[in-house]
Amino acid sequence: MSALALAVMAGGAFAQDLQIENADWWAEAGAPFKGTTLRGVTESTPASNFVADVLAPKFEELTGIRVDVETTSWDQMYDKAIKDMEAKTGIYDMVYIEQDIIYAYMARSFLVDLTTALAEKPELKAANYSEDNLTSFADNFRGAEDGKLYGMPMEAFIKPYLYRTDLFSDPEIQAAFKEKTGRDLAPAKTHDEYAEIAQFFTDWGKEHGGNLWGTTAQAHTGHPASWYEFFESIAPTFGVYNWGIDASNNFAATIENGGAMNSDKAKAAMKWWLSMRDIAPPESVQSTWTETATTFAAGRVAQGLIYGENAAWIASDESKSRVVGKVGVALPPLEPGVMEDAESGKGYIGYYDGGAFGLPVTSKNKDASLLFLEFLALPEIQEEWAAAGSRITLTSTYETPKVEAMDEQLGGYFTMLKDDGRLFKGAPEYPFHAQLREATAPIFYEILTGSIGPDEGLDQMAAKAEEELTSLGYRK
């Protein structure tokens, strides 16, 4: 069973097994706050559940500080955190900050500067805590001007291309694919190859009476997950970066003004993605980031773009997955020139996602919260956490035995994260992130439901984006 499944079963007992260096120091540092209860809110993810079930009990054991972590849905998490910080009610001492929203939070001065706060309280600084050990993903949570840390990374993962090794290596399937296409069956390098493989396996599933399709599709017709799937995972592989908005050119979005949201590349990306949705399992039109993972784990697809946070349990947890030991990992399919853009820093090949815990300026327990946030960055707790949630936030974690063993089981996912993570990128540094998504999403959903064509829809979305950016004061 996976480390996360064991953690859930064993609860606090599992936390007892974590060996923390300088335990006496933690007891001394926590003594002034003993009996304090910290409250946090986060999305229910493998990494967050590990915090709630394992790390919080261990921290309480060490310091006497209780940590109640509320795990909830993605939309409820944001709603609760933002309302608390806006109203300055101080309900939460920690809030989960996804990489794509922190710029809006910093623009509104919601968060404590953790770098400065710890420097000003040396008595709260653990000897083996170091910002220098954080991976480059931490840069997503630093101030653009001061470089200070405003969120403690707690999960970080790319969105790779997963495929079924048992299907791709099956001699009968290989022979049938070769006969039909004239080429050997292998993970796709291009969109045309991916589409050919997807169509083949969807047809194969129909012909053999099984519940098998050729691809996943995160294509919910009324949930932001589909909007993100297109702009952060699909469009970049066609060469459309930063949502097709050129921040250096007066935040242009339309092709007429120098943007790319409705460019030929964007329209080709949309049509390709819709064609993949049409040969994906029927649940795809209601699938968010969670359902694509469960669809893959159920053995219903041969390949798909799946958030890396799910890779570990899909490949290792027999209580949840039917494809344990049958998962391969590869880079996403790309159009010509995209890899060169990524190598040069001009573009990127997919989404580097993750989150951090931020300390609201409205917290009534800032010092105790600081202790907990740096506890989350201790090297000695990372190995189990990485195995449970496919996440790595410290460079030192890559060399731990359990991660190296899990890397082999995951077909090299952690190696890809380490070596090729630089080719992926988080959401653009837009403080207007949520406003722009909400302004354009209704038109996007109309494209998905067929109420409007993809070309016309993207034209309307680009125009709407510029209208919203003008209203917000970004376009002059």
DAVENWO-V175103 format. One record per residue. N is the residue number from 1. RES is the residue in one small letter. SS is DSSP state (h for helix, s for strand, l for the rest). PHI is phi in radians with two decimals (* if undefined). Layout:
# DAVENWO-V175103
n=N res=RES ss=SS phi=PHI
n=N res=RES ss=SS phi=PHI
This chain:
# DAVENWO-V175103
n=1 res=m ss=l phi=*
n=2 res=s ss=l phi=-1.25
n=3 res=a ss=h phi=-1.06
n=4 res=l ss=h phi=-1.15
n=5 res=a ss=h phi=-1.08
n=6 res=l ss=h phi=-1.10
n=7 res=a ss=h phi=-1.11
n=8 res=v ss=h phi=-1.10
n=9 res=m ss=h phi=-1.22
n=10 res=a ss=h phi=-1.54
n=11 res=g ss=l phi=0.99
n=12 res=g ss=h phi=-1.07
n=13 res=a ss=h phi=-1.08
n=14 res=f ss=h phi=-1.13
n=15 res=a ss=h phi=-1.08
n=16 res=q ss=h phi=-1.09
n=17 res=d ss=l phi=-1.34
n=18 res=l ss=l phi=-1.24
n=19 res=q ss=l phi=-1.69
n=20 res=i ss=l phi=-1.79
n=21 res=e ss=l phi=-1.19
n=22 res=n ss=l phi=0.95
n=23 res=a ss=h phi=-1.03
n=24 res=d ss=h phi=-1.11
n=25 res=w ss=h phi=-1.10
n=26 res=w ss=h phi=-1.11
n=27 res=a ss=h phi=-1.12
n=28 res=e ss=h phi=-1.21
n=29 res=a ss=h phi=-1.14
n=30 res=g ss=h phi=-1.48
n=31 res=a ss=h phi=-0.92
n=32 res=p ss=h phi=-1.10
n=33 res=f ss=h phi=-1.98
n=34 res=k ss=l phi=-1.00
n=35 res=g ss=l phi=1.62
n=36 res=t ss=l phi=-1.24
n=37 res=t ss=s phi=-2.00
n=38 res=l ss=s phi=-1.67
n=39 res=r ss=s phi=-2.10
n=40 res=g ss=s phi=-2.28
n=41 res=v ss=s phi=-2.27
n=42 res=t ss=s phi=-2.67
n=43 res=e ss=s phi=-1.25
n=44 res=s ss=l phi=-1.35
n=45 res=t ss=l phi=-2.21
n=46 res=p ss=h phi=-0.94
n=47 res=a ss=h phi=-1.17
n=48 res=s ss=h phi=-1.19
n=49 res=n ss=h phi=-1.12
n=50 res=f ss=h phi=-1.15
n=51 res=v ss=h phi=-1.07
n=52 res=a ss=h phi=-1.16
n=53 res=d ss=h phi=-1.54
n=54 res=v ss=h phi=-2.12
n=55 res=l ss=h phi=-1.30
n=56 res=a ss=h phi=-1.08
n=57 res=p ss=h phi=-1.05
n=58 res=k ss=h phi=-1.16
n=59 res=f ss=h phi=-1.10
n=60 res=e ss=h phi=-1.12
n=61 res=e ss=h phi=-1.04
n=62 res=l ss=h phi=-1.35
n=63 res=t ss=h phi=-1.98
n=64 res=g ss=l phi=1.43
n=65 res=i ss=l phi=-1.70
n=66 res=r ss=s phi=-1.43
n=67 res=v ss=s phi=-2.21
n=68 res=d ss=s phi=-1.72
n=69 res=v ss=s phi=-1.84
n=70 res=e ss=s phi=-1.56
n=71 res=t ss=s phi=-1.75
n=72 res=t ss=s phi=-2.54
n=73 res=s ss=l phi=-1.27
n=74 res=w ss=h phi=-1.00
n=75 res=d ss=h phi=-1.23
n=76 res=q ss=h phi=-1.16
n=77 res=m ss=h phi=-1.02
n=78 res=y ss=h phi=-1.09
n=79 res=d ss=h phi=-1.05
n=80 res=k ss=h phi=-1.17
n=81 res=a ss=h phi=-1.15
n=82 res=i ss=h phi=-1.16
n=83 res=k ss=h phi=-1.09
n=84 res=d ss=h phi=-1.13
n=85 res=m ss=h phi=-1.26
n=86 res=e ss=h phi=-1.15
n=87 res=a ss=h phi=-1.40
n=88 res=k ss=l phi=1.02
n=89 res=t ss=l phi=-1.43
n=90 res=g ss=l phi=1.19
n=91 res=i ss=l phi=-1.17
n=92 res=y ss=l phi=-1.84
n=93 res=d ss=l phi=-1.72
n=94 res=m ss=s phi=-2.55
n=95 res=v ss=s phi=-2.27
n=96 res=y ss=s phi=-1.26
n=97 res=i ss=s phi=-2.10
n=98 res=e ss=s phi=-1.25
n=99 res=q ss=l phi=-0.93
n=100 res=d ss=l phi=-1.42
n=101 res=i ss=l phi=-1.97
n=102 res=i ss=h phi=-1.11
n=103 res=y ss=h phi=-1.16
n=104 res=a ss=h phi=-1.23
n=105 res=y ss=h phi=-1.14
n=106 res=m ss=h phi=-1.18
n=107 res=a ss=h phi=-1.09
n=108 res=r ss=l phi=-1.77
n=109 res=s ss=l phi=0.96
n=110 res=f ss=l phi=-1.40
n=111 res=l ss=s phi=-2.04
n=112 res=v ss=l phi=-1.37
n=113 res=d ss=l phi=-1.31
n=114 res=l ss=h phi=-1.19
n=115 res=t ss=h phi=-1.04
n=116 res=t ss=h phi=-1.22
n=117 res=a ss=h phi=-1.05
n=118 res=l ss=h phi=-1.27
n=119 res=a ss=h phi=-1.14
n=120 res=e ss=h phi=-1.42
n=121 res=k ss=l phi=-2.21
n=122 res=p ss=h phi=-1.03
n=123 res=e ss=h phi=-1.20
n=124 res=l ss=h phi=-1.76
n=125 res=k ss=l phi=-1.62
n=126 res=a ss=l phi=-1.28
n=127 res=a ss=l phi=-1.11
n=128 res=n ss=l phi=-1.77
n=129 res=y ss=l phi=-1.65
n=130 res=s ss=l phi=-2.61
n=131 res=e ss=h phi=-1.09
n=132 res=d ss=h phi=-1.15
n=133 res=n ss=h phi=-1.47
n=134 res=l ss=s phi=-1.19
n=135 res=t ss=l phi=-1.23
n=136 res=s ss=h phi=-1.11
n=137 res=f ss=h phi=-1.07
n=138 res=a ss=h phi=-1.07
n=139 res=d ss=h phi=-1.07
n=140 res=n ss=h phi=-1.20
n=141 res=f ss=h phi=-2.03
n=142 res=r ss=s phi=-1.84
n=143 res=g ss=l phi=-1.14
n=144 res=a ss=l phi=-1.11
n=145 res=e ss=l phi=-1.70
n=146 res=d ss=l phi=-1.73
n=147 res=g ss=l phi=1.21
n=148 res=k ss=l phi=-1.39
n=149 res=l ss=s phi=-1.55
n=150 res=y ss=l phi=-1.99
n=151 res=g ss=l phi=-2.73
n=152 res=m ss=s phi=-1.57
n=153 res=p ss=s phi=-0.95
n=154 res=m ss=s phi=-2.26
n=155 res=e ss=s phi=-2.66
n=156 res=a ss=s phi=-2.72
n=157 res=f ss=s phi=-2.78
n=158 res=i ss=s phi=-1.65
n=159 res=k ss=s phi=-1.97
n=160 res=p ss=s phi=-1.56
n=161 res=y ss=s phi=-1.69
n=162 res=l ss=s phi=-1.72
n=163 res=y ss=s phi=-2.52
n=164 res=r ss=s phi=-1.48
n=165 res=t ss=h phi=-1.15
n=166 res=d ss=h phi=-1.17
n=167 res=l ss=h phi=-1.30
n=168 res=f ss=h phi=-1.19
n=169 res=s ss=l phi=-1.84
n=170 res=d ss=l phi=-1.23
n=171 res=p ss=h phi=-1.01
n=172 res=e ss=h phi=-1.11
n=173 res=i ss=h phi=-1.16
n=174 res=q ss=h phi=-1.05
n=175 res=a ss=h phi=-1.14
n=176 res=a ss=h phi=-1.15
n=177 res=f ss=h phi=-1.15
n=178 res=k ss=h phi=-1.09
n=179 res=e ss=h phi=-1.14
n=180 res=k ss=h phi=-1.38
n=181 res=t ss=h phi=-1.93
n=182 res=g ss=l phi=1.46
n=183 res=r ss=l phi=-2.36
n=184 res=d ss=l phi=-1.31
n=185 res=l ss=l phi=-1.36
n=186 res=a ss=l phi=-2.72
n=187 res=p ss=l phi=-0.91
n=188 res=a ss=l phi=-1.20
n=189 res=k ss=l phi=-1.77
n=190 res=t ss=l phi=-2.16
n=191 res=h ss=h phi=-1.18
n=192 res=d ss=h phi=-1.11
n=193 res=e ss=h phi=-1.11
n=194 res=y ss=h phi=-1.06
n=195 res=a ss=h phi=-1.09
n=196 res=e ss=h phi=-1.12
n=197 res=i ss=h phi=-1.14
n=198 res=a ss=h phi=-1.07
n=199 res=q ss=h phi=-1.12
n=200 res=f ss=h phi=-1.03
n=201 res=f ss=h phi=-1.26
n=202 res=t ss=h phi=-1.10
n=203 res=d ss=h phi=-1.14
n=204 res=w ss=h phi=-1.03
n=205 res=g ss=h phi=-1.06
n=206 res=k ss=h phi=-1.12
n=207 res=e ss=h phi=-1.23
n=208 res=h ss=l phi=-1.88
n=209 res=g ss=l phi=1.16
n=210 res=g ss=l phi=-1.87
n=211 res=n ss=l phi=-1.51
n=212 res=l ss=l phi=-2.32
n=213 res=w ss=s phi=-2.22
n=214 res=g ss=l phi=-1.55
n=215 res=t ss=l phi=-2.84
n=216 res=t ss=l phi=-1.46
n=217 res=a ss=l phi=-2.70
n=218 res=q ss=l phi=-1.53
n=219 res=a ss=l phi=-2.12
n=220 res=h ss=l phi=-0.99
n=221 res=t ss=l phi=-1.47
n=222 res=g ss=l phi=-2.68
n=223 res=h ss=l phi=-2.20
n=224 res=p ss=h phi=-0.99
n=225 res=a ss=h phi=-1.00
n=226 res=s ss=h phi=-1.25
n=227 res=w ss=h phi=-1.03
n=228 res=y ss=h phi=-1.17
n=229 res=e ss=h phi=-0.97
n=230 res=f ss=h phi=-1.23
n=231 res=f ss=h phi=-1.35
n=232 res=e ss=h phi=-1.84
n=233 res=s ss=h phi=-2.07
n=234 res=i ss=h phi=-1.59
n=235 res=a ss=h phi=-0.97
n=236 res=p ss=h phi=-1.05
n=237 res=t ss=h phi=-1.23
n=238 res=f ss=h phi=-1.76
n=239 res=g ss=l phi=1.67
n=240 res=v ss=l phi=-1.86
n=241 res=y ss=l phi=-1.90
n=242 res=n ss=h phi=0.92
n=243 res=w ss=h phi=1.18
n=244 res=g ss=h phi=1.44
n=245 res=i ss=l phi=-1.82
n=246 res=d ss=s phi=-1.75
n=247 res=a ss=l phi=-1.14
n=248 res=s ss=l phi=-1.41
n=249 res=n ss=l phi=-2.11
n=250 res=n ss=l phi=1.03
n=251 res=f ss=l phi=0.93
n=252 res=a ss=s phi=-1.25
n=253 res=a ss=l phi=-2.06
n=254 res=t ss=l phi=-1.38
n=255 res=i ss=h phi=-1.09
n=256 res=e ss=h phi=-1.11
n=257 res=n ss=h phi=-1.77
n=258 res=g ss=l phi=1.81
n=259 res=g ss=l phi=-1.58
n=260 res=a ss=l phi=-2.43
n=261 res=m ss=l phi=-1.12
n=262 res=n ss=l phi=-2.03
n=263 res=s ss=l phi=-1.27
n=264 res=d ss=h phi=-1.05
n=265 res=k ss=h phi=-1.12
n=266 res=a ss=h phi=-1.12
n=267 res=k ss=h phi=-1.21
n=268 res=a ss=h phi=-1.16
n=269 res=a ss=h phi=-1.10
n=270 res=m ss=h phi=-1.12
n=271 res=k ss=h phi=-1.15
n=272 res=w ss=h phi=-1.11
n=273 res=w ss=h phi=-1.10
n=274 res=l ss=h phi=-1.09
n=275 res=s ss=h phi=-1.18
n=276 res=m ss=h phi=-1.26
n=277 res=r ss=h phi=-1.03
n=278 res=d ss=l phi=-1.21
n=279 res=i ss=l phi=-2.02
n=280 res=a ss=l phi=-1.62
n=281 res=p ss=l phi=-0.99
n=282 res=p ss=h phi=-1.05
n=283 res=e ss=h phi=-1.28
n=284 res=s ss=h phi=-1.09
n=285 res=v ss=h phi=-1.29
n=286 res=q ss=h phi=-2.16
n=287 res=s ss=l phi=-1.65
n=288 res=t ss=l phi=-1.85
n=289 res=w ss=h phi=-1.11
n=290 res=t ss=h phi=-1.33
n=291 res=e ss=h phi=-1.21
n=292 res=t ss=h phi=-1.11
n=293 res=a ss=h phi=-1.18
n=294 res=t ss=h phi=-1.21
n=295 res=t ss=h phi=-1.10
n=296 res=f ss=h phi=-1.13
n=297 res=a ss=h phi=-1.13
n=298 res=a ss=l phi=-1.35
n=299 res=g ss=l phi=1.38
n=300 res=r ss=l phi=-1.57
n=301 res=v ss=s phi=-2.38
n=302 res=a ss=l phi=-1.60
n=303 res=q ss=s phi=-2.82
n=304 res=g ss=s phi=3.02
n=305 res=l ss=s phi=-1.57
n=306 res=i ss=s phi=-2.23
n=307 res=y ss=s phi=-1.00
n=308 res=g ss=h phi=-1.07
n=309 res=e ss=h phi=-1.09
n=310 res=n ss=h phi=-1.65
n=311 res=a ss=h phi=-1.06
n=312 res=a ss=h phi=-1.11
n=313 res=w ss=h phi=-1.26
n=314 res=i ss=h phi=-1.09
n=315 res=a ss=h phi=-1.54
n=316 res=s ss=h phi=-2.33
n=317 res=d ss=l phi=-1.73
n=318 res=e ss=l phi=-1.18
n=319 res=s ss=l phi=-1.34
n=320 res=k ss=l phi=-2.12
n=321 res=s ss=l phi=-2.17
n=322 res=r ss=l phi=-1.67
n=323 res=v ss=l phi=-2.09
n=324 res=v ss=l phi=-1.02
n=325 res=g ss=l phi=1.36
n=326 res=k ss=l phi=-2.20
n=327 res=v ss=s phi=-2.01
n=328 res=g ss=s phi=-1.93
n=329 res=v ss=s phi=-2.30
n=330 res=a ss=s phi=-2.59
n=331 res=l ss=l phi=-1.27
n=332 res=p ss=l phi=-1.10
n=333 res=p ss=l phi=-1.15
n=334 res=l ss=l phi=-2.35
n=335 res=e ss=l phi=-1.45
n=336 res=p ss=l phi=-0.99
n=337 res=g ss=l phi=1.64
n=338 res=v ss=h phi=-1.20
n=339 res=m ss=h phi=-1.08
n=340 res=e ss=h phi=-1.10
n=341 res=d ss=h phi=-1.07
n=342 res=a ss=h phi=-1.17
n=343 res=e ss=h phi=-1.10
n=344 res=s ss=h phi=-1.52
n=345 res=g ss=l phi=1.59
n=346 res=k ss=l phi=-1.31
n=347 res=g ss=l phi=-2.54
n=348 res=y ss=l phi=-2.80
n=349 res=i ss=l phi=-1.82
n=350 res=g ss=l phi=3.00
n=351 res=y ss=s phi=-1.67
n=352 res=y ss=s phi=-1.84
n=353 res=d ss=s phi=-1.86
n=354 res=g ss=s phi=2.62
n=355 res=g ss=s phi=-2.70
n=356 res=a ss=s phi=-2.49
n=357 res=f ss=s phi=-1.75
n=358 res=g ss=s phi=-1.82
n=359 res=l ss=l phi=-1.83
n=360 res=p ss=s phi=-1.11
n=361 res=v ss=l phi=-1.14
n=362 res=t ss=l phi=-1.52
n=363 res=s ss=l phi=-1.06
n=364 res=k ss=l phi=-1.64
n=365 res=n ss=l phi=-2.35
n=366 res=k ss=h phi=-1.11
n=367 res=d ss=h phi=-1.16
n=368 res=a ss=h phi=-1.12
n=369 res=s ss=h phi=-1.18
n=370 res=l ss=h phi=-1.02
n=371 res=l ss=h phi=-1.03
n=372 res=f ss=h phi=-1.18
n=373 res=l ss=h phi=-1.15
n=374 res=e ss=h phi=-1.29
n=375 res=f ss=h phi=-1.02
n=376 res=l ss=l phi=-1.20
n=377 res=a ss=l phi=-1.94
n=378 res=l ss=l phi=-1.32
n=379 res=p ss=h phi=-1.03
n=380 res=e ss=h phi=-1.28
n=381 res=i ss=h phi=-1.72
n=382 res=q ss=h phi=-1.35
n=383 res=e ss=h phi=-1.07
n=384 res=e ss=h phi=-1.13
n=385 res=w ss=h phi=-1.15
n=386 res=a ss=h phi=-1.12
n=387 res=a ss=h phi=-1.15
n=388 res=a ss=h phi=-1.37
n=389 res=g ss=h phi=-2.21
n=390 res=s ss=l phi=0.92
n=391 res=r ss=l phi=-2.18
n=392 res=i ss=l phi=-2.41
n=393 res=t ss=l phi=-2.11
n=394 res=l ss=s phi=-2.07
n=395 res=t ss=h phi=-1.10
n=396 res=s ss=h phi=-1.18
n=397 res=t ss=h phi=-1.21
n=398 res=y ss=h phi=-1.04
n=399 res=e ss=h phi=-1.60
n=400 res=t ss=l phi=-1.36
n=401 res=p ss=h phi=-1.00
n=402 res=k ss=h phi=-1.17
n=403 res=v ss=h phi=-1.21
n=404 res=e ss=h phi=-1.12
n=405 res=a ss=h phi=-1.19
n=406 res=m ss=h phi=-1.15
n=407 res=d ss=h phi=-1.05
n=408 res=e ss=h phi=-1.16
n=409 res=q ss=h phi=-1.18
n=410 res=l ss=l phi=-1.58
n=411 res=g ss=l phi=1.21
n=412 res=g ss=l phi=1.63
n=413 res=y ss=h phi=-1.06
n=414 res=f ss=h phi=-1.18
n=415 res=t ss=h phi=-1.10
n=416 res=m ss=h phi=-1.08
n=417 res=l ss=h phi=-1.04
n=418 res=k ss=h phi=-1.25
n=419 res=d ss=h phi=-1.51
n=420 res=d ss=h phi=-1.99
n=421 res=g ss=h phi=-0.98
n=422 res=r ss=h phi=-1.11
n=423 res=l ss=h phi=-1.46
n=424 res=f ss=l phi=-1.76
n=425 res=k ss=s phi=-2.59
n=426 res=g ss=l phi=-1.33
n=427 res=a ss=l phi=-1.11
n=428 res=p ss=l phi=-1.07
n=429 res=e ss=l phi=-1.40
n=430 res=y ss=l phi=-1.82
n=431 res=p ss=l phi=-1.19
n=432 res=f ss=l phi=-1.65
n=433 res=h ss=h phi=-0.80
n=434 res=a ss=h phi=-1.15
n=435 res=q ss=h phi=-1.10
n=436 res=l ss=h phi=-1.20
n=437 res=r ss=h phi=-1.05
n=438 res=e ss=h phi=-1.15
n=439 res=a ss=h phi=-1.23
n=440 res=t ss=h phi=-1.68
n=441 res=a ss=h phi=-1.02
n=442 res=p ss=h phi=-1.01
n=443 res=i ss=h phi=-1.19
n=444 res=f ss=h phi=-1.03
n=445 res=y ss=h phi=-1.13
n=446 res=e ss=h phi=-1.14
n=447 res=i ss=h phi=-1.10
n=448 res=l ss=h phi=-1.15
n=449 res=t ss=h phi=-1.49
n=450 res=g ss=l phi=1.48
n=451 res=s ss=l phi=-1.23
n=452 res=i ss=l phi=-2.54
n=453 res=g ss=l phi=-1.28
n=454 res=p ss=h phi=-1.09
n=455 res=d ss=h phi=-1.15
n=456 res=e ss=h phi=-1.10
n=457 res=g ss=h phi=-1.10
n=458 res=l ss=h phi=-1.17
n=459 res=d ss=h phi=-1.04
n=460 res=q ss=h phi=-1.18
n=461 res=m ss=h phi=-1.12
n=462 res=a ss=h phi=-1.12
n=463 res=a ss=h phi=-1.13
n=464 res=k ss=h phi=-1.13
n=465 res=a ss=h phi=-1.08
n=466 res=e ss=h phi=-1.17
n=467 res=e ss=h phi=-1.08
n=468 res=e ss=h phi=-1.17
n=469 res=l ss=h phi=-1.17
n=470 res=t ss=h phi=-1.18
n=471 res=s ss=h phi=-1.05
n=472 res=l ss=l phi=-1.41
n=473 res=g ss=l phi=1.62
n=474 res=y ss=l phi=-1.52
n=475 res=r ss=l phi=-1.55
n=476 res=k ss=l phi=-1.86
